[in-house]
Amino acid sequence: YGHPVTTHWSNTYQRVHPQVAALPGIDLLCIDAYRSDLSDAVQSSQGQLAKLLWASIDDPRQGLAQYAKGVLVTEYGGSSQGSADASMRVDHACGAWAALVGGHAGSPMLWWHEWVDQGDHWQPFAAIGAFIAGEDLRGGRSDDCVVTGGSGDVASRMWMQTTRVLAYVVDLDWNRRGGAQVRQTQVRIALPALPAGTWQGQWWDADRGIPGPTFSTVHVGGEFVLSVPEFSGHVALKMWLER
């Protein structure tokens, strides 16, 4: 009937069957993203949800970008057997942001519906919804941003179109364990290969979905280094090239 066709692999992207994924009749690749289901070989490097979601697309050995099809996480959150509240909260807070800049076809779907409903954990949906309101995400690409400074392990990734950038910066130590957040200061990110011109930008509170003041900067082209305002846990960025 003209509808997209998919099938679902439990566990992580590492369980996707290559011959099935490559079938012309399969339009969308649906996977889980439970951190506890990672193989021991990658648990230490991808035990954070953000890294797992990004690896689902661009792992050089098993990443799903090779199939040139949409990827959607239809189960995630803590582990497939549940988790401590702190772990669930951090996965819920970070999941949609990491998928957005990682090139996923849509927001990952938290498996623990009753936990969201009965605990009134709706705010992460409101935050990402405010950030992407009015955005047309087609025709972009996902890329890493080089991070310097800060305390512990901080990572950043962006979704880049010709004249627009959506970026996400996350404390991976917090992303791994949840709970208390460390105040991050003196973090800098390098956005690769931006066109020359006058760029406008806004930093966003990733928990509340609230933008900060607009800033403007003239860029000569190429790598673009930005200072990240002080943050706890995670923060997001919008930038656009003036016409």
Phi and psi restraints in degrees (value plus and minus 20) as a CYANA .aco file:
   2 GLY   PHI      60.2   100.2
   2 GLY   PSI     -13.0    27.0
   3 HIS   PHI    -105.0   -65.0
   3 HIS   PSI     128.9   168.9
   4 PRO   PHI     -81.2   -41.2
   4 PRO   PSI     129.8   169.8
   5 VAL   PHI    -136.5   -96.5
   5 VAL   PSI     118.6   158.6
   6 THR   PHI    -163.2  -123.2
   6 THR   PSI     153.5   193.5
   7 THR   PHI    -162.0  -122.0
   7 THR   PSI     147.5   187.5
   8 HIS   PHI    -143.0  -103.0
   8 HIS   PSI     113.9   153.9
   9 TRP   PHI    -128.7   -88.7
   9 TRP   PSI     107.0   147.0
  10 SER   PHI     -97.2   -57.2
  10 SER   PSI     151.6   191.6
  11 ASN   PHI      49.2    89.2
  11 ASN   PSI    -159.1  -119.1
  12 THR   PHI    -131.1   -91.1
  12 THR   PSI    -196.3  -156.3
  13 TYR   PHI     -77.0   -37.0
  13 TYR   PSI     -41.4    -1.4
  14 GLN   PHI     -88.1   -48.1
  14 GLN   PSI     -33.3     6.7
  15 ARG   PHI    -116.7   -76.7
  15 ARG   PSI     -21.0    19.0
  16 VAL   PHI     -85.5   -45.5
  16 VAL   PSI     112.8   152.8
  17 HIS   PHI    -105.6   -65.6
  17 HIS   PSI      97.4   137.4
  18 PRO   PHI     -77.6   -37.6
  18 PRO   PSI     -62.9   -22.9
  19 GLN   PHI     -87.2   -47.2
  19 GLN   PSI     -55.7   -15.7
  20 VAL   PHI     -92.1   -52.1
  20 VAL   PSI     -64.4   -24.4
  21 ALA   PHI     -80.1   -40.1
  21 ALA   PSI     -52.1   -12.1
  22 ALA   PHI    -103.0   -63.0
  22 ALA   PSI     -27.4    12.6
  23 LEU   PHI     -78.9   -38.9
  23 LEU   PSI     113.7   153.7
  24 PRO   PHI     -79.1   -39.1
  24 PRO   PSI     -47.9    -7.9
  25 GLY   PHI     -98.1   -58.1
  25 GLY   PSI     -29.3    10.7
  26 ILE   PHI    -114.5   -74.5
  26 ILE   PSI      98.8   138.8
  27 ASP   PHI    -117.3   -77.3
  27 ASP   PSI     -48.9    -8.9
  28 LEU   PHI    -157.1  -117.1
  28 LEU   PSI     116.2   156.2
  29 LEU   PHI    -122.8   -82.8
  29 LEU   PSI      96.2   136.2
  30 CYS   PHI    -129.1   -89.1
  30 CYS   PSI     108.4   148.4
  31 ILE   PHI    -156.2  -116.2
  31 ILE   PSI     152.5   192.5
  32 ASP   PHI    -120.0   -80.0
  32 ASP   PSI     145.2   185.2
  33 ALA   PHI    -162.3  -122.3
  33 ALA   PSI      41.7    81.7
  34 TYR   PHI    -112.3   -72.3
  34 TYR   PSI     101.5   141.5
  35 ARG   PHI     -82.9   -42.9
  35 ARG   PSI     -51.4   -11.4
  36 SER   PHI     -90.9   -50.9
  36 SER   PSI     -33.6     6.4
  37 ASP   PHI    -112.5   -72.5
  37 ASP   PSI     -17.5    22.5
  38 LEU   PHI     -88.1   -48.1
  38 LEU   PSI     128.3   168.3
  39 SER   PHI     -87.3   -47.3
  39 SER   PSI     136.3   176.3
  40 ASP   PHI     -78.5   -38.5
  40 ASP   PSI     -50.4   -10.4
  41 ALA   PHI     -85.5   -45.5
  41 ALA   PSI     -46.5    -6.5
  42 VAL   PHI    -137.8   -97.8
  42 VAL   PSI     -18.5    21.5
  43 GLN   PHI     -78.4   -38.4
  43 GLN   PSI     -61.6   -21.6
  44 SER   PHI     -89.4   -49.4
  44 SER   PSI     -54.5   -14.5
  45 SER   PHI    -111.1   -71.1
  45 SER   PSI     -43.1    -3.1
  46 GLN   PHI    -143.1  -103.1
  46 GLN   PSI       3.1    43.1
  47 GLY   PHI     -89.9   -49.9
  47 GLY   PSI     -28.9    11.1
  48 GLN   PHI    -110.6   -70.6
  48 GLN   PSI     122.2   162.2
  49 LEU   PHI     -80.5   -40.5
  49 LEU   PSI     -62.7   -22.7
  50 ALA   PHI     -78.5   -38.5
  50 ALA   PSI     -66.3   -26.3
  51 LYS   PHI     -84.2   -44.2
  51 LYS   PSI     -57.6   -17.6
  52 LEU   PHI     -84.9   -44.9
  52 LEU   PSI     -64.0   -24.0
  53 LEU   PHI     -84.5   -44.5
  53 LEU   PSI     -60.1   -20.1
  54 TRP   PHI     -89.0   -49.0
  54 TRP   PSI     -60.7   -20.7
  55 ALA   PHI     -85.1   -45.1
  55 ALA   PSI     -49.2    -9.2
  56 SER   PHI     -76.6   -36.6
  56 SER   PSI     -49.6    -9.6
  57 ILE   PHI    -113.2   -73.2
  57 ILE   PSI     -68.5   -28.5
  58 ASP   PHI    -136.7   -96.7
  58 ASP   PSI      -4.7    35.3
  59 ASP   PHI     -73.8   -33.8
  59 ASP   PSI     105.5   145.5
  60 PRO   PHI     -83.0   -43.0
  60 PRO   PSI     -40.9    -0.9
  61 ARG   PHI    -117.8   -77.8
  61 ARG   PSI     -66.1   -26.1
  62 GLN   PHI    -144.8  -104.8
  62 GLN   PSI     -13.0    27.0
  63 GLY   PHI     -80.2   -40.2
  63 GLY   PSI     126.9   166.9
  64 LEU   PHI    -105.7   -65.7
  64 LEU   PSI     -22.1    17.9
  65 ALA   PHI     -80.1   -40.1
  65 ALA   PSI     -46.8    -6.8
  66 GLN   PHI     -80.4   -40.4
  66 GLN   PSI     -41.3    -1.3
  67 TYR   PHI    -111.9   -71.9
  67 TYR   PSI     -27.7    12.3
  68 ALA   PHI      33.2    73.2
  68 ALA   PSI      22.5    62.5
  69 LYS   PHI    -149.9  -109.9
  69 LYS   PSI     138.1   178.1
  70 GLY   PHI     -84.0   -44.0
  70 GLY   PSI     122.7   162.7
  71 VAL   PHI    -138.2   -98.2
  71 VAL   PSI     111.2   151.2
  72 LEU   PHI    -155.3  -115.3
  72 LEU   PSI     106.2   146.2
  73 VAL   PHI    -105.0   -65.0
  73 VAL   PSI      94.8   134.8
  74 THR   PHI    -122.6   -82.6
  74 THR   PSI     -20.6    19.4
  75 GLU   PHI    -169.8  -129.8
  75 GLU   PSI     111.0   151.0
  76 TYR   PHI    -185.1  -145.1
  76 TYR   PSI     152.4   192.4
  77 GLY   PHI     103.1   143.1
  77 GLY   PSI      82.7   122.7
  78 GLY   PHI      45.2    85.2
  78 GLY   PSI    -134.7   -94.7
  79 SER   PHI    -148.3  -108.3
  79 SER   PSI     151.5   191.5
  80 SER   PHI     -89.9   -49.9
  80 SER   PSI     -29.8    10.2
  81 GLN   PHI    -130.9   -90.9
  81 GLN   PSI      -3.2    36.8
  82 GLY   PHI      74.9   114.9
  82 GLY   PSI    -199.4  -159.4
  83 SER   PHI    -185.6  -145.6
  83 SER   PSI     153.1   193.1
  84 ALA   PHI     -84.9   -44.9
  84 ALA   PSI     133.2   173.2
  85 ASP   PHI     -78.7   -38.7
  85 ASP   PSI     -58.6   -18.6
  86 ALA   PHI     -82.7   -42.7
  86 ALA   PSI     -60.1   -20.1
  87 SER   PHI     -87.9   -47.9
  87 SER   PSI     -61.6   -21.6
  88 MET   PHI     -83.9   -43.9
  88 MET   PSI     -62.6   -22.6
  89 ARG   PHI     -81.5   -41.5
  89 ARG   PSI     -63.9   -23.9
  90 VAL   PHI     -91.0   -51.0
  90 VAL   PSI     -57.7   -17.7
  91 ASP   PHI     -83.4   -43.4
  91 ASP   PSI     -62.7   -22.7
  92 HIS   PHI     -84.2   -44.2
  92 HIS   PSI     -59.3   -19.3
  93 ALA   PHI     -88.0   -48.0
  93 ALA   PSI     -55.3   -15.3
  94 CYS   PHI    -117.9   -77.9
  94 CYS   PSI     -42.8    -2.8
  95 GLY   PHI     -75.7   -35.7
  95 GLY   PSI     -72.4   -32.4
  96 ALA   PHI     -86.7   -46.7
  96 ALA   PSI     -56.6   -16.6
  97 TRP   PHI     -84.6   -44.6
  97 TRP   PSI     -67.1   -27.1
  98 ALA   PHI     -85.0   -45.0
  98 ALA   PSI     -58.4   -18.4
  99 ALA   PHI     -87.1   -47.1
  99 ALA   PSI     -58.5   -18.5
 100 LEU   PHI     -77.2   -37.2
 100 LEU   PSI     -71.4   -31.4
 101 VAL   PHI    -103.6   -63.6
 101 VAL   PSI     -30.9     9.1
 102 GLY   PHI    -110.6   -70.6
 102 GLY   PSI     -23.1    16.9
 103 GLY   PHI      68.6   108.6
 103 GLY   PSI      -0.1    39.9
 104 HIS   PHI     -95.2   -55.2
 104 HIS   PSI     138.3   178.3
 105 ALA   PHI     -94.2   -54.2
 105 ALA   PSI     -35.7     4.3
 106 GLY   PHI    -193.5  -153.5
 106 GLY   PSI     158.6   198.6
 107 SER   PHI     -84.9   -44.9
 107 SER   PSI     118.5   158.5
 108 PRO   PHI     -84.2   -44.2
 108 PRO   PSI     132.5   172.5
 109 MET   PHI    -126.2   -86.2
 109 MET   PSI      91.6   131.6
 110 LEU   PHI     -84.3   -44.3
 110 LEU   PSI     109.1   149.1
 111 TRP   PHI     -92.9   -52.9
 111 TRP   PSI     -45.1    -5.1
 112 TRP   PHI    -113.3   -73.3
 112 TRP   PSI      53.3    93.3
 113 HIS   PHI     -82.6   -42.6
 113 HIS   PSI     -62.7   -22.7
 114 GLU   PHI     -85.5   -45.5
 114 GLU   PSI     -55.1   -15.1
 115 TRP   PHI     -80.7   -40.7
 115 TRP   PSI     -62.2   -22.2
 116 VAL   PHI     -85.0   -45.0
 116 VAL   PSI     -70.1   -30.1
 117 ASP   PHI     -88.5   -48.5
 117 ASP   PSI     -70.9   -30.9
 118 GLN   PHI     -92.6   -52.6
 118 GLN   PSI     -46.5    -6.5
 119 GLY   PHI    -116.2   -76.2
 119 GLY   PSI     -17.6    22.4
 120 ASP   PHI      37.2    77.2
 120 ASP   PSI      25.3    65.3
 121 HIS   PHI    -115.0   -75.0
 121 HIS   PSI      38.1    78.1
 122 TRP   PHI    -114.5   -74.5
 122 TRP   PSI     -35.1     4.9
 123 GLN   PHI     -77.9   -37.9
 123 GLN   PSI     -60.8   -20.8
 124 PRO   PHI     -76.7   -36.7
 124 PRO   PSI     -52.8   -12.8
 125 PHE   PHI     -87.9   -47.9
 125 PHE   PSI     -60.4   -20.4
 126 ALA   PHI     -85.1   -45.1
 126 ALA   PSI     -58.7   -18.7
 127 ALA   PHI     -85.8   -45.8
 127 ALA   PSI     -70.8   -30.8
 128 ILE   PHI     -89.1   -49.1
 128 ILE   PSI     -52.5   -12.5
 129 GLY   PHI     -82.9   -42.9
 129 GLY   PSI     -61.1   -21.1
 130 ALA   PHI     -85.7   -45.7
 130 ALA   PSI     -58.7   -18.7
 131 PHE   PHI     -87.2   -47.2
 131 PHE   PSI     -60.4   -20.4
 132 ILE   PHI    -114.8   -74.8
 132 ILE   PSI     -18.9    21.1
 133 ALA   PHI     -76.7   -36.7
 133 ALA   PSI     105.3   145.3
 134 GLY   PHI      61.9   101.9
 134 GLY   PSI     -22.7    17.3
 135 GLU   PHI    -103.1   -63.1
 135 GLU   PSI     118.1   158.1
 136 ASP   PHI    -127.3   -87.3
 136 ASP   PSI      88.2   128.2
 137 LEU   PHI    -108.3   -68.3
 137 LEU   PSI     -19.2    20.8
 138 ARG   PHI     -90.0   -50.0
 138 ARG   PSI     131.5   171.5
 139 GLY   PHI      55.7    95.7
 139 GLY   PSI      -0.1    39.9
 140 GLY   PHI    -127.0   -87.0
 140 GLY   PSI    -196.0  -156.0
 141 ARG   PHI    -165.0  -125.0
 141 ARG   PSI     132.9   172.9
 142 SER   PHI    -115.7   -75.7
 142 SER   PSI     120.6   160.6
 143 ASP   PHI    -171.9  -131.9
 143 ASP   PSI     129.6   169.6
 144 ASP   PHI     -94.9   -54.9
 144 ASP   PSI     128.1   168.1
 145 CYS   PHI    -131.1   -91.1
 145 CYS   PSI     113.4   153.4
 146 VAL   PHI     -95.0   -55.0
 146 VAL   PSI     110.9   150.9
 147 VAL   PHI    -132.2   -92.2
 147 VAL   PSI     115.0   155.0
 148 THR   PHI    -149.5  -109.5
 148 THR   PSI     136.5   176.5
 149 GLY   PHI      58.7    98.7
 149 GLY   PSI    -190.9  -150.9
 150 GLY   PHI      62.1   102.1
 150 GLY   PSI     159.1   199.1
 151 SER   PHI    -132.7   -92.7
 151 SER   PSI     105.5   145.5
 152 GLY   PHI      59.8    99.8
 152 GLY   PSI    -161.8  -121.8
 153 ASP   PHI    -128.5   -88.5
 153 ASP   PSI      87.9   127.9
 154 VAL   PHI    -137.8   -97.8
 154 VAL   PSI     117.6   157.6
 155 ALA   PHI    -151.4  -111.4
 155 ALA   PSI     139.1   179.1
 156 SER   PHI    -167.0  -127.0
 156 SER   PSI     127.1   167.1
 157 ARG   PHI    -166.2  -126.2
 157 ARG   PSI     137.2   177.2
 158 MET   PHI    -157.6  -117.6
 158 MET   PSI     135.0   175.0
 159 TRP   PHI    -127.9   -87.9
 159 TRP   PSI      95.4   135.4
 160 MET   PHI    -136.4   -96.4
 160 MET   PSI     109.4   149.4
 161 GLN   PHI    -130.3   -90.3
 161 GLN   PSI     159.7   199.7
 162 THR   PHI     -78.7   -38.7
 162 THR   PSI     -62.3   -22.3
 163 THR   PHI    -143.8  -103.8
 163 THR   PSI      -1.9    38.1
 164 ARG   PHI    -169.7  -129.7
 164 ARG   PSI     121.5   161.5
 165 VAL   PHI    -153.7  -113.7
 165 VAL   PSI     113.7   153.7
 166 LEU   PHI    -137.3   -97.3
 166 LEU   PSI     102.0   142.0
 167 ALA   PHI    -146.2  -106.2
 167 ALA   PSI     137.8   177.8
 168 TYR   PHI    -158.8  -118.8
 168 TYR   PSI     112.8   152.8
 169 VAL   PHI    -141.7  -101.7
 169 VAL   PSI     109.1   149.1
 170 VAL   PHI    -158.3  -118.3
 170 VAL   PSI     118.8   158.8
 171 ASP   PHI     -98.0   -58.0
 171 ASP   PSI      85.8   125.8
 172 LEU   PHI     -90.0   -50.0
 172 LEU   PSI     -45.7    -5.7
 173 ASP   PHI     -84.5   -44.5
 173 ASP   PSI     -64.2   -24.2
 174 TRP   PHI     -87.0   -47.0
 174 TRP   PSI     -59.9   -19.9
 175 ASN   PHI     -82.1   -42.1
 175 ASN   PSI     -46.9    -6.9
 176 ARG   PHI    -100.7   -60.7
 176 ARG   PSI     -60.2   -20.2
 177 ARG   PHI    -131.9   -91.9
 177 ARG   PSI     -44.2    -4.2
 178 GLY   PHI      54.4    94.4
 178 GLY   PSI    -186.1  -146.1
 179 GLY   PHI      58.8    98.8
 179 GLY   PSI    -163.3  -123.3
 180 ALA   PHI     -82.3   -42.3
 180 ALA   PSI     122.4   162.4
 181 GLN   PHI    -123.9   -83.9
 181 GLN   PSI     119.5   159.5
 182 VAL   PHI    -107.4   -67.4
 182 VAL   PSI     116.7   156.7
 183 ARG   PHI     -93.6   -53.6
 183 ARG   PSI      97.1   137.1
 184 GLN   PHI    -114.5   -74.5
 184 GLN   PSI     109.0   149.0
 185 THR   PHI    -150.4  -110.4
 185 THR   PSI     138.3   178.3
 186 GLN   PHI      37.1    77.1
 186 GLN   PSI      15.2    55.2
 187 VAL   PHI    -107.6   -67.6
 187 VAL   PSI     118.3   158.3
 188 ARG   PHI    -148.8  -108.8
 188 ARG   PSI     121.9   161.9
 189 ILE   PHI    -143.0  -103.0
 189 ILE   PSI     124.4   164.4
 190 ALA   PHI    -130.5   -90.5
 190 ALA   PSI      93.4   133.4
 191 LEU   PHI    -107.0   -67.0
 191 LEU   PSI     105.4   145.4
 192 PRO   PHI     -98.8   -58.8
 192 PRO   PSI     117.5   157.5
 193 ALA   PHI      33.9    73.9
 193 ALA   PSI      37.0    77.0
 194 LEU   PHI    -109.7   -69.7
 194 LEU   PSI     124.0   164.0
 195 PRO   PHI     -84.6   -44.6
 195 PRO   PSI     136.2   176.2
 196 ALA   PHI     -90.8   -50.8
 196 ALA   PSI     131.6   171.6
 197 GLY   PHI     122.9   162.9
 197 GLY   PSI    -194.1  -154.1
 198 THR   PHI    -111.6   -71.6
 198 THR   PSI      99.5   139.5
 199 TRP   PHI    -127.0   -87.0
 199 TRP   PSI     115.9   155.9
 200 GLN   PHI    -120.9   -80.9
 200 GLN   PSI     133.1   173.1
 201 GLY   PHI    -174.9  -134.9
 201 GLY   PSI     142.9   182.9
 202 GLN   PHI    -166.1  -126.1
 202 GLN   PSI     112.7   152.7
 203 TRP   PHI    -108.4   -68.4
 203 TRP   PSI     120.9   160.9
 204 TRP   PHI    -140.2  -100.2
 204 TRP   PSI     119.3   159.3
 205 ASP   PHI     -90.8   -50.8
 205 ASP   PSI      92.6   132.6
 206 ALA   PHI     -95.7   -55.7
 206 ALA   PSI     -35.6     4.4
 207 ASP   PHI    -106.3   -66.3
 207 ASP   PSI     -60.1   -20.1
 208 ARG   PHI    -117.6   -77.6
 208 ARG   PSI     -35.7     4.3
 209 GLY   PHI      49.0    89.0
 209 GLY   PSI      19.8    59.8
 210 ILE   PHI    -139.3   -99.3
 210 ILE   PSI     108.8   148.8
 211 PRO   PHI    -101.6   -61.6
 211 PRO   PSI     130.4   170.4
 212 GLY   PHI    -109.0   -69.0
 212 GLY   PSI    -190.8  -150.8
 213 PRO   PHI     -84.4   -44.4
 213 PRO   PSI     130.9   170.9
 214 THR   PHI     -96.4   -56.4
 214 THR   PSI     117.4   157.4
 215 PHE   PHI    -141.4  -101.4
 215 PHE   PSI     141.8   181.8
 216 SER   PHI    -154.4  -114.4
 216 SER   PSI     120.4   160.4
 217 THR   PHI    -169.7  -129.7
 217 THR   PSI     124.9   164.9
 218 VAL   PHI    -114.8   -74.8
 218 VAL   PSI     107.4   147.4
 219 HIS   PHI    -136.6   -96.6
 219 HIS   PSI     117.1   157.1
 220 VAL   PHI    -108.4   -68.4
 220 VAL   PSI     -23.7    16.3
 221 GLY   PHI      87.0   127.0
 221 GLY   PSI     130.9   170.9
 222 GLY   PHI      70.5   110.5
 222 GLY   PSI    -173.5  -133.5
 223 GLU   PHI     -80.2   -40.2
 223 GLU   PSI     118.7   158.7
 224 PHE   PHI    -145.4  -105.4
 224 PHE   PSI      93.7   133.7
 225 VAL   PHI    -119.5   -79.5
 225 VAL   PSI     110.1   150.1
 226 LEU   PHI    -145.2  -105.2
 226 LEU   PSI     123.8   163.8
 227 SER   PHI    -105.7   -65.7
 227 SER   PSI     110.8   150.8
 228 VAL   PHI    -108.8   -68.8
 228 VAL   PSI     112.1   152.1
 229 PRO   PHI     -82.5   -42.5
 229 PRO   PSI     138.9   178.9
 230 GLU   PHI     -76.0   -36.0
 230 GLU   PSI     118.2   158.2
 231 PHE   PHI    -171.5  -131.5
 231 PHE   PSI     143.9   183.9
 232 SER   PHI    -145.2  -105.2
 232 SER   PSI     105.9   145.9
 233 GLY   PHI      66.1   106.1
 233 GLY   PSI     -95.4   -55.4
 234 HIS   PHI    -179.5  -139.5
 234 HIS   PSI     140.3   180.3
 235 VAL   PHI    -172.2  -132.2
 235 VAL   PSI     133.2   173.2
 236 ALA   PHI    -143.4  -103.4
 236 ALA   PSI     142.2   182.2
 237 LEU   PHI    -159.3  -119.3
 237 LEU   PSI     118.7   158.7
 238 LYS   PHI    -137.6   -97.6
 238 LYS   PSI     116.1   156.1
 239 MET   PHI    -157.3  -117.3
 239 MET   PSI     125.3   165.3
 240 TRP   PHI    -165.2  -125.2
 240 TRP   PSI     125.3   165.3
 241 LEU   PHI    -105.2   -65.2
 241 LEU   PSI     108.5   148.5
 242 GLU   PHI     -86.1   -46.1
 242 GLU   PSI     120.8   160.8
